[in-house]
């Protein structure tokens, strides 16, 4: 893997996770509707946004050929399912006061990604990377134990997104076509749900200002852009590197949870997160050494 290829993947991956880290601010803005409707709106508007990009790039004919293949439908069902679970649980958690627990989930996720990288792609870790993962693992276990119960939200988010990353790594579709296909698959039932909500008087019409449509339409952009960046970055980087880049998003989420949304965060919780950050320092230094050697 050459330096330019690696750096491009690194930039795209870091950008995706930065945007994801800031997303709780947006989900709070649209919390006037319930999380299930936010999810459905997100999927539908994402498909619209991706569709416009496909038309602009002159790739709509190719996209139509892909979705005409029964084999491709079978292959896209699993990633569509896992990203849907991740989106819905995340939106619900943010708008119900669990931003810090979502950050825990995304701190656990790199460990799962690293395991997948070892199992499915035979990726080897350097000594510094192993030390970094060790610190992060201890921090995650400590934080999990302090819950006093299984942190279901965190585990669902971690596993669903890790499986999605693995499936994207194995996908033979380009990033734009894959995302368009995924949002189409989930968009069909989502659109039906929105019609039901609006016809039953539970939606936006008659309950909120018409300008809210513009605000919720942005969900397509804030969803599609980081997913496209993530898909491209994943294809150009080892899964263990993608895993540690993900620490960007939960760190931003943690800061928002503490200082913006005022969720409880005591010293014991801080000690667990500090261990995770020490692990990140080791891994970041290992990446610096790898880049310097190229």
Secondary structure by P-SEA (a helix, b strand, c coil): ccaaaaaaaaaaaaaaaaaaaaaaaaaaaaccccaaaaaaaaaaaaaaaaaaaaaaacaaaaaaaaaacaaaaaaaaaaaaaaaaaaaaaaaaaaaccaaaaaaaaaaaaaaaaaaaaacccccccaaaaaaaaaaaaaaaaaaaaacccaaaaaaaaaaaaaaaaaaaaccccaaaaaaaaaaaaaaaaaaaaaaaaaaccccccccccaaaaaaaacccccaaaaaaaaaaaaaccaaaaaaaaaaaaaaaaaaacccccccccaaaaaaaaaaaaaaaaaaaaaaaaaaac
